[in-house]
Amino acid sequence: MSYLEFDKTQMANLQDSLRKEFLLTAKTGAYCSSTLVGCNIRKYHGLLVVPVDTLDDENHVLLSSLDETIIQHGAEFNLGLHKYVGDNFSPKGHKYIESFTWDKTPTWVFRVGGVRLKKEVMFRQESDRLFIRYTLLDAHSETTLRLKPYVAFRSVRAWTHENGVANTSFKPCKQGISVCLYEGYPDLFMQLDSKKAEWKHQPDWYRGLVYDKENERGYGETEDLLVPGYFEMPIKKGESIVFTASLGEREPKDFSVILDQEIEKHDARDNFWNCLVNAARQFSVTPENDPNETYLIAGWPWFKPRGRDTFVSLPGLTLSIGDVAQFERYMATAEKAILDFIDHRPVSVKIYEMEQPDVLLWAVWCLQQYAKMVGLEKCYEKYGALVERIMQFIWEGKHPNLFVHDNGMLYTNGRDHAVTWMNSQAYGRPIVPRSGYIVEFNALYYNAKRFFQQMLRQSGTTANVAIAEQIEAECKVFEQSFRSTFLNEYGYLFDYVDGCDRCYEMRPNQLLAIALDFSPLTRKECKSILDFCTKELKTPKGIRSLTPKSGNYHPYYIGRQEDRDIAYHQGTAWPWLMGFYLEAYHKVYRMSGVNYIERQLIGFEEELFYHCIGTIPELFDGNPRFSGRGAISFAMNVSGILRALHLLQVLQAEEEAEEE
């Protein structure tokens, strides 16, 4: 029995199965995504969605879907599923799904009378090539398979409609065809390894398709898709036929071999850990037009590589799963972005939002995790100069929005523009205007100073040891300043302090002050803060962005864009913060917290069977039912849970060693 498995009853219940999505990605930035029943519910869904650099910096849906039809004795059974205006589903192929499993590849088994057809989908990691293999498991008479492609040729952020401009013609290629609806787009090649496949050209528009998720998000528009025709071929019991969709023509006789090789590369999704490891690898992108760079996508399907997300996510997605080499590949690209920013050059790699004032602080934290994995000496040799450049840049006041005050703390102006991870805006203004002394900025800064001090002492040079002693004196001053600034009379921390403006709202950012390796607080103070966060912010799906006691509390991330923007950081729960929460819990309660940490992770395992299966979405509602929302797979969340699982593994190993 597979770990990720759904039976006929589950698949036939559209109220449930239409909410379950899958995601396959390629290192080029292309992806394949839909629901488990094959009905697209997002404009971002598609079987072949690719970047088109000649047009813009977005992904584009080329092949939206592919309907399969089984034909026996002249009777046609369409296995597809689409939703149209008026809440109409047509055809209703989900009723033929016998099972869905995902071990190494998503696999469906359809049953129509005595016919059983298996379908496997796989993306080739190194290129924009989709493979779909159909295997006829059982049939008692002659069977024909028909494949009908729905094509869009549009940005993931747009819609397509019937028009007279689209080129509905086709060009023949080896055992298939190519189409290109609009000038500027690449050709879409669709080929089969069956020499008996025939293409029947019958272009027609299918009008009024509805995407439920877009309706939920306040976008009520419908879409029209072009079906240029269909492939038809006989298929015998025990026979397999491979369909491919790609941007280039390939040799059909190699399809089956390449598909088997690709499947073999993947690890099985046979438990909680392995599902998250597979999800972690899906965020890696090396664009074809930029083959020397490796990026970490912030989330699928609509996020780009972003500075803060890269450094927060990197340790969990690489070091926690033992992939040090991948960490170094990501960092090689990220280091270019850091140095470009520090040297006031345009950032030469496509990592966005490097100007945000906490990005460099997160970069130092990220390298600190690397040092814990490989040793301080190796980290100093490889990244010591980079850390020194970052710290000097901050100390010397060269950052445009990060200032070291006489009390040793960092000050940031966030009144007019959002500068923290709580970055939602409305009408050009931050919804959560965090400004002044921001609690996690200063916690990260103290931690960075202490880590840099470690590095300087590791070097052993007289000059560096002298600087380390100077940092020691600065940290003593900082500790007093931090307490007097942030620690309030109730025993938790202000979220930010700007002159007389002190934010009493209970928010999770204070967790970093107790979770990081170096804290300016006493253990007693840490325990008080942790207890407040546990009582008011912890949920089974992550840490709330705001206490329910606040009048600004909006726990449900639903409705139109402006409604969702207001709720985004005003009560929704974020799984990535759970990683820091559990690290803080361990620091406060030591080994007595091991069982507690294990219990807190149980709620995330069940999420692998909802939303986008096998991964963690962007955020959750802050109140029951704690529904998953936003991007279907979010790097910071997968990273945070992997770090927590890794911490649990380490602690359990220590417990076992003590018992022996």
VENTA-V845430 format. One record per residue. N is the residue number from 1. RES is the residue in three letters. PHI is phi in degrees with one decimal (NA if undefined). NEAR is the number of other ideal C-beta (glycine too) atoms within 10 Angstrom. Layout:
[[N RES PHI NEAR] [N RES PHI NEAR]]
This chain:
[[1 MET NA 4] [2 SER -78.1 14] [3 TYR -69.8 17] [4 LEU -95.3 20] [5 GLU -144.9 14] [6 PHE -134.7 22] [7 ASP -94.6 12] [8 LYS -58.7 16] [9 THR -61.6 9] [10 GLN -67.3 16] [11 MET -73.4 21] [12 ALA -74.6 15] [13 ASN -84.9 13] [14 LEU -63.6 17] [15 GLN -58.6 6] [16 ASP -98.5 15] [17 SER -69.6 21] [18 LEU -68.6 19] [19 ARG -95.0 17] [20 LYS -99.7 18] [21 GLU -117.3 24] [22 PHE -128.5 20] [23 LEU -142.6 21] [24 LEU -123.7 21] [25 THR -130.5 23] [26 ALA -117.7 24] [27 LYS -67.0 21] [28 THR -77.6 22] [29 GLY 103.4 22] [30 ALA -76.9 26] [31 TYR -154.6 28] [32 CYS -132.4 24] [33 SER -155.0 21] [34 SER -165.1 24] [35 THR -88.5 22] [36 LEU -66.5 22] [37 VAL -98.0 26] [38 GLY 80.9 23] [39 CYS -97.5 24] [40 ASN -68.0 29] [41 ILE -120.5 20] [42 ARG -131.9 21] [43 LYS -70.2 26] [44 TYR -82.8 23] [45 HIS -74.5 26] [46 GLY 172.0 28] [47 LEU -79.2 25] [48 LEU -134.9 27] [49 VAL -118.9 27] [50 VAL -133.9 25] [51 PRO -73.5 20] [52 VAL -124.3 17] [53 ASP -64.6 12] [54 THR -72.8 9] [55 LEU -100.8 13] [56 ASP -169.4 12] [57 ASP -101.2 10] [58 GLU -107.9 15] [59 ASN -83.4 21] [60 HIS -133.4 22] [61 VAL -82.4 26] [62 LEU -95.6 30] [63 LEU -99.4 22] [64 SER -76.4 27] [65 SER -159.7 23] [66 LEU -141.6 25] [67 ASP -87.3 20] [68 GLU -102.7 22] [69 THR -129.7 19] [70 ILE -97.5 24] [71 ILE -121.6 18] [72 GLN -140.8 17] [73 HIS 52.8 7] [74 GLY 80.9 6] [75 ALA -90.2 9] [76 GLU -109.7 11] [77 PHE -125.9 18] [78 ASN -85.9 18] [79 LEU -91.5 25] [80 GLY -79.3 19] [81 LEU -153.2 25] [82 HIS -138.2 22] [83 LYS -109.7 20] [84 TYR -118.1 14] [85 VAL -52.3 10] [86 GLY 90.5 7] [87 ASP 61.4 8] [88 ASN -101.8 10] [89 PHE -105.3 16] [90 SER -160.7 12] [91 PRO -69.8 16] [92 LYS -123.1 16] [93 GLY -69.8 23] [94 HIS -60.8 23] [95 LYS -70.3 17] [96 TYR -94.9 25] [97 ILE -74.2 24] [98 GLU -85.0 16] [99 SER -165.3 17] [100 PHE -130.2 24] [101 THR -135.8 17] [102 TRP -139.9 23] [103 ASP -99.8 17] [104 LYS -100.9 17] [105 THR -145.1 19] [106 PRO -60.5 23] [107 THR -136.1 20] [108 TRP -110.4 24] [109 VAL -122.0 17] [110 PHE -103.1 22] [111 ARG -130.1 16] [112 VAL -126.6 20] [113 GLY 60.3 14] [114 GLY -90.1 11] [115 VAL -96.6 21] [116 ARG -125.5 17] [117 LEU -121.3 24] [118 LYS -100.4 17] [119 LYS -126.8 20] [120 GLU -121.3 18] [121 VAL -120.9 21] [122 MET -149.3 24] [123 PHE -105.8 24] [124 ARG -77.8 21] [125 GLN -62.8 18] [126 GLU -90.7 13] [127 SER -151.8 16] [128 ASP -83.5 24] [129 ARG -132.8 24] [130 LEU -97.0 26] [131 PHE -114.7 24] [132 ILE -130.8 21] [133 ARG -109.9 22] [134 TYR -108.8 23] [135 THR -124.2 18] [136 LEU -82.7 20] [137 LEU -76.1 14] [138 ASP -156.8 14] [139 ALA -168.3 20] [140 HIS -108.4 10] [141 SER -155.7 10] [142 GLU -58.5 11] [143 THR -129.3 21] [144 THR -118.1 15] [145 LEU -111.8 23] [146 ARG -115.2 18] [147 LEU -122.7 20] [148 LYS -119.3 20] [149 PRO -83.6 25] [150 TYR -106.8 22] [151 VAL -113.4 27] [152 ALA -121.8 25] [153 PHE 53.2 23] [154 ARG -152.1 22] [155 SER -66.8 16] [156 VAL -65.0 18] [157 ARG -98.5 12] [158 ALA -122.7 14] [159 TRP -128.2 16] [160 THR -119.4 22] [161 HIS -137.2 15] [162 GLU -54.2 14] [163 ASN -154.8 11] [164 GLY -94.5 5] [165 VAL -89.8 7] [166 ALA -57.8 20] [167 ASN -84.0 15] [168 THR -92.2 17] [169 SER -80.4 12] [170 PHE -140.7 19] [171 LYS -123.0 12] [172 PRO -72.5 9] [173 CYS -141.2 16] [174 LYS -59.4 13] [175 GLN 50.5 22] [176 GLY 177.4 22] [177 ILE -141.2 20] [178 SER -129.2 18] [179 VAL -134.3 24] [180 CYS -151.8 19] [181 LEU -73.0 20] [182 TYR -136.6 13] [183 GLU -62.9 7] [184 GLY 99.1 10] [185 TYR -89.4 19] [186 PRO -74.7 18] [187 ASP -70.7 16] [188 LEU -99.7 22] [189 PHE -97.3 21] [190 MET -122.5 26] [191 GLN -133.1 23] [192 LEU -132.0 23] [193 ASP -89.7 22] [194 SER -92.1 21] [195 LYS -72.3 9] [196 LYS -91.5 12] [197 ALA -70.2 20] [198 GLU -116.3 11] [199 TRP -98.3 18] [200 LYS -114.9 11] [201 HIS -85.0 11] [202 GLN -140.4 11] [203 PRO -63.6 15] [204 ASP -158.3 12] [205 TRP -93.6 15] [206 TYR -104.2 18] [207 ARG -106.8 13] [208 GLY 77.0 16] [209 LEU -73.8 21] [210 VAL -114.9 21] [211 TYR -115.4 22] [212 ASP -58.1 16] [213 LYS -63.4 18] [214 GLU -70.5 20] [215 ASN -62.2 13] [216 GLU -61.5 15] [217 ARG -86.1 19] [218 GLY 91.2 13] [219 TYR -107.8 14] [220 GLY -90.3 9] [221 GLU -70.4 12] [222 THR -103.6 16] [223 GLU -135.3 23] [224 ASP -114.3 16] [225 LEU -123.8 23] [226 LEU -93.9 22] [227 VAL -107.3 18] [228 PRO -74.8 24] [229 GLY 157.4 17] [230 TYR -155.9 17] [231 PHE -93.5 23] [232 GLU -143.3 17] [233 MET -158.2 18] [234 PRO -75.4 16] [235 ILE -140.4 23] [236 LYS -102.3 10] [237 LYS -56.5 14] [238 GLY 87.7 10] [239 GLU -87.1 15] [240 SER -119.1 16] [241 ILE -127.6 23] [242 VAL -108.3 22] [243 PHE -104.3 26] [244 THR -129.2 24] [245 ALA -129.6 23] [246 SER -160.2 24] [247 LEU -96.2 20] [248 GLY -149.1 12] [249 GLU -79.7 16] [250 ARG -132.5 17] [251 GLU -81.6 11] [252 PRO -60.2 19] [253 LYS -65.7 11] [254 ASP -91.8 12] [255 PHE -58.3 23] [256 SER -64.5 15] [257 VAL -65.0 11] [258 ILE -62.4 18] [259 LEU -61.8 23] [260 ASP -61.7 12] [261 GLN -64.4 11] [262 GLU -66.8 18] [263 ILE -61.6 15] [264 GLU -64.0 8] [265 LYS -68.3 11] [266 HIS -86.1 15] [267 ASP -80.8 12] [268 ALA -70.1 15] [269 ARG -90.4 26] [270 ASP -109.1 14] [271 ASN -162.7 13] [272 PHE -55.6 18] [273 TRP -60.6 17] [274 ASN -66.6 16] [275 CYS -62.1 24] [276 LEU -70.5 27] [277 VAL -63.3 20] [278 ASN -62.2 18] [279 ALA -62.6 27] [280 ALA -59.3 25] [281 ARG -73.3 19] [282 GLN -73.6 23] [283 PHE -84.7 28] [284 SER -83.2 21] [285 VAL -135.5 22] [286 THR -126.4 18] [287 PRO -60.6 16] [288 GLU -64.2 17] [289 ASN -87.2 9] [290 ASP -145.3 15] [291 PRO -67.7 10] [292 ASN -90.7 9] [293 GLU -115.4 21] [294 THR -122.5 21] [295 TYR -113.8 25] [296 LEU -113.0 26] [297 ILE -65.9 25] [298 ALA -68.3 25] [299 GLY 178.6 24] [300 TRP -103.1 25] [301 PRO -104.0 22] [302 TRP -118.8 18] [303 PHE -87.2 18] [304 LYS -105.7 17] [305 PRO -64.7 25] [306 ARG -129.6 23] [307 GLY -56.6 24] [308 ARG -59.7 22] [309 ASP -59.9 27] [310 THR -59.7 30] [311 PHE -77.0 26] [312 VAL -68.8 27] [313 SER -83.8 30] [314 LEU -54.6 26] [315 PRO -60.3 24] [316 GLY -67.5 26] [317 LEU -79.4 29] [318 THR -128.8 28] [319 LEU -64.7 22] [320 SER -65.5 25] [321 ILE -105.1 18] [322 GLY 77.8 11] [323 ASP -106.5 16] [324 VAL -66.6 14] [325 ALA -61.0 8] [326 GLN -68.5 19] [327 PHE -55.6 20] [328 GLU -67.6 16] [329 ARG -67.7 18] [330 TYR -59.3 24] [331 MET -67.5 23] [332 ALA -60.6 13] [333 THR -75.5 21] [334 ALA -63.7 26] [335 GLU -62.0 17] [336 LYS -62.5 16] [337 ALA -64.9 23] [338 ILE -61.8 22] [339 LEU -67.1 15] [340 ASP -60.1 16] [341 PHE -66.0 20] [342 ILE -61.7 18] [343 ASP -88.5 10] [344 HIS 59.6 8] [345 ARG -105.6 10] [346 PRO -57.7 6] [347 VAL -65.6 17] [348 SER -85.9 12] [349 VAL -115.6 19] [350 LYS -90.1 15] [351 ILE -112.7 26] [352 TYR -93.2 19] [353 GLU 64.4 16] [354 MET -66.6 20] [355 GLU -76.3 13] [356 GLN -60.7 22] [357 PRO -66.0 22] [358 ASP -93.3 23] [359 VAL -60.7 25] [360 LEU -66.9 26] [361 LEU -65.9 26] [362 TRP -67.0 22] [363 ALA -62.2 28] [364 VAL -65.5 23] [365 TRP -58.4 22] [366 CYS -59.9 22] [367 LEU -69.7 28] [368 GLN -63.4 24] [369 GLN -66.2 20] [370 TYR -62.4 22] [371 ALA -62.8 22] [372 LYS -66.6 14] [373 MET -84.4 15] [374 VAL -104.3 16] [375 GLY 106.5 12] [376 LEU -63.7 17] [377 GLU -63.1 13] [378 LYS -66.3 14] [379 CYS -62.8 22] [380 TYR -63.6 21] [381 GLU -62.2 13] [382 LYS -87.7 15] [383 TYR -126.8 22] [384 GLY -58.6 21] [385 ALA -65.0 10] [386 LEU -66.4 18] [387 VAL -61.8 22] [388 GLU -62.1 17] [389 ARG -60.9 16] [390 ILE -63.5 24] [391 MET -65.8 22] [392 GLN -63.0 12] [393 PHE -58.3 17] [394 ILE -73.4 22] [395 TRP -58.7 11] [396 GLU -82.1 9] [397 GLY 69.1 10] [398 LYS -88.4 12] [399 HIS -73.4 19] [400 PRO -67.6 10] [401 ASN -144.6 13] [402 LEU -148.7 22] [403 PHE -124.5 14] [404 VAL -90.5 16] [405 HIS -87.4 10] [406 ASP -62.0 7] [407 ASN -79.9 14] [408 GLY 90.6 20] [409 MET -97.9 23] [410 LEU -91.6 22] [411 TYR -119.4 19] [412 THR -137.2 23] [413 ASN -92.4 15] [414 GLY -124.8 22] [415 ARG -73.7 14] [416 ASP -98.5 11] [417 HIS -137.1 15] [418 ALA -66.3 19] [419 VAL -121.8 23] [420 THR -113.6 23] [421 TRP -65.8 20] [422 MET -82.7 23] [423 ASN -110.2 18] [424 SER -69.0 15] [425 GLN -133.8 14] [426 ALA -142.3 11] [427 TYR 55.7 7] [428 GLY 77.4 7] [429 ARG -122.9 11] [430 PRO -67.1 20] [431 ILE -71.8 20] [432 VAL -116.0 23] [433 PRO -79.0 18] [434 ARG -79.4 25] [435 SER -149.2 22] [436 GLY 90.0 21] [437 TYR -83.8 22] [438 ILE -97.1 29] [439 VAL -62.1 24] [440 GLU -73.4 27] [441 PHE -60.2 25] [442 ASN -73.9 27] [443 ALA -64.0 27] [444 LEU -64.5 22] [445 TYR -66.9 25] [446 TYR -60.5 27] [447 ASN -61.3 22] [448 ALA -65.3 24] [449 LYS -62.0 22] [450 ARG -67.0 19] [451 PHE -67.3 23] [452 PHE -63.3 23] [453 GLN -60.1 22] [454 GLN -58.3 18] [455 MET -61.9 23] [456 LEU -62.6 24] [457 ARG -66.7 18] [458 GLN -62.6 17] [459 SER -63.8 17] [460 GLY 81.7 8] [461 THR -75.1 10] [462 THR -60.2 7] [463 ALA -63.9 9] [464 ASN -68.9 19] [465 VAL -64.2 14] [466 ALA -65.3 11] [467 ILE -65.6 17] [468 ALA -61.3 17] [469 GLU -68.0 13] [470 GLN -63.4 12] [471 ILE -63.2 19] [472 GLU -59.1 13] [473 ALA -65.5 10] [474 GLU -64.2 16] [475 CYS -67.2 17] [476 LYS -63.7 12] [477 VAL -64.7 13] [478 PHE -60.7 21] [479 GLU -58.3 16] [480 GLN -66.9 12] [481 SER -64.6 19] [482 PHE -63.0 25] [483 ARG -63.9 14] [484 SER -68.5 10] [485 THR -84.3 19] [486 PHE -102.0 25] [487 LEU -76.8 20] [488 ASN -95.3 13] [489 GLU -68.0 6] [490 TYR -92.0 10] [491 GLY 103.0 13] [492 TYR -122.6 22] [493 LEU -105.8 32] [494 PHE -60.3 21] [495 ASP -73.8 23] [496 TYR -157.1 27] [497 VAL -134.8 22] [498 ASP -136.1 19] [499 GLY 64.7 8] [500 CYS -84.4 5] [501 ASP -85.7 12] [502 ARG -119.1 15] [503 CYS -87.0 21] [504 TYR -81.0 13] [505 GLU -57.8 16] [506 MET -73.8 22] [507 ARG -127.7 29] [508 PRO -81.8 26] [509 ASN -62.4 23] [510 GLN -66.7 25] [511 LEU -58.2 28] [512 LEU -65.0 24] [513 ALA -66.8 25] [514 ILE -114.0 26] [515 ALA -90.7 24] [516 LEU -66.6 23] [517 ASP -56.9 15] [518 PHE -117.8 15] [519 SER -123.4 22] [520 PRO -81.2 26] [521 LEU -108.4 21] [522 THR -78.7 12] [523 ARG -63.4 11] [524 LYS -63.3 9] [525 GLU -65.3 18] [526 CYS -62.0 18] [527 LYS -63.8 17] [528 SER -62.5 19] [529 ILE -64.3 23] [530 LEU -61.7 22] [531 ASP -64.0 13] [532 PHE -63.3 17] [533 CYS -64.0 26] [534 THR -63.8 14] [535 LYS -70.6 10] [536 GLU -108.4 18] [537 LEU -117.9 25] [538 LYS -75.2 19] [539 THR -130.1 20] [540 PRO -66.4 16] [541 LYS -116.8 26] [542 GLY 142.5 29] [543 ILE -102.9 26] [544 ARG -62.4 29] [545 SER -82.2 26] [546 LEU -160.7 25] [547 THR -66.2 21] [548 PRO -64.4 13] [549 LYS -75.9 9] [550 SER -77.3 16] [551 GLY -69.7 5] [552 ASN -92.0 14] [553 TYR -67.5 17] [554 HIS -130.9 23] [555 PRO -80.3 21] [556 TYR -108.2 15] [557 TYR -89.1 24] [558 ILE -140.7 15] [559 GLY 96.0 15] [560 ARG -71.3 11] [561 GLN -53.8 11] [562 GLU -65.9 12] [563 ASP -67.4 15] [564 ARG -69.0 20] [565 ASP -62.7 17] [566 ILE -64.9 18] [567 ALA -81.3 26] [568 TYR -50.8 22] [569 HIS -126.2 26] [570 GLN -121.7 23] [571 GLY 138.6 23] [572 THR -65.3 27] [573 ALA -102.9 26] [574 TRP -121.1 24] [575 PRO -63.5 27] [576 TRP -62.8 27] [577 LEU -70.7 25] [578 MET -63.0 29] [579 GLY -59.5 28] [580 PHE -71.4 23] [581 TYR -60.1 25] [582 LEU -70.5 26] [583 GLU -64.6 21] [584 ALA -64.3 25] [585 TYR -60.8 26] [586 HIS -65.3 21] [587 LYS -62.7 18] [588 VAL -80.0 19] [589 TYR -105.1 14] [590 ARG 54.7 10] [591 MET -68.1 11] [592 SER -68.0 10] [593 GLY -93.8 17] [594 VAL -61.5 19] [595 ASN -64.0 13] [596 TYR -63.4 13] [597 ILE -59.4 21] [598 GLU -62.0 15] [599 ARG -66.6 10] [600 GLN -68.4 19] [601 LEU -84.7 16] [602 ILE -60.9 10] [603 GLY -64.1 16] [604 PHE -84.0 22] [605 GLU -63.5 15] [606 GLU -66.5 11] [607 GLU -69.1 22] [608 LEU -66.5 20] [609 PHE -104.9 15] [610 TYR -126.7 14] [611 HIS 56.5 21] [612 CYS -91.7 24] [613 ILE -67.0 21] [614 GLY 86.4 23] [615 THR -148.5 28] [616 ILE -119.6 32] [617 PRO -75.6 24] [618 GLU -67.5 26] [619 LEU -159.5 25] [620 PHE -131.4 28] [621 ASP -59.8 22] [622 GLY -80.7 27] [623 ASN -119.7 17] [624 PRO -55.3 9] [625 ARG -87.0 8] [626 PHE 53.0 18] [627 SER -71.0 17] [628 GLY -74.3 24] [629 ARG -139.9 22] [630 GLY 76.2 19] [631 ALA -58.1 21] [632 ILE -75.2 25] [633 SER -146.8 27] [634 PHE -123.1 29] [635 ALA -61.4 32] [636 MET -61.6 26] [637 ASN -72.4 33] [638 VAL -59.4 29] [639 SER -62.8 29] [640 GLY -61.0 30] [641 ILE -71.5 29] [642 LEU -63.7 25] [643 ARG -64.9 23] [644 ALA -67.0 27] [645 LEU -64.5 24] [646 HIS -64.1 18] [647 LEU -58.9 19] [648 LEU -61.9 18] [649 GLN -60.0 12] [650 VAL -64.2 12] [651 LEU -67.0 18] [652 GLN -65.1 14] [653 ALA -64.7 10] [654 GLU -65.7 12] [655 GLU -62.4 13] [656 GLU -63.1 9] [657 ALA -65.3 8] [658 GLU -66.7 8] [659 GLU -67.2 6] [660 GLU -72.9 5]]
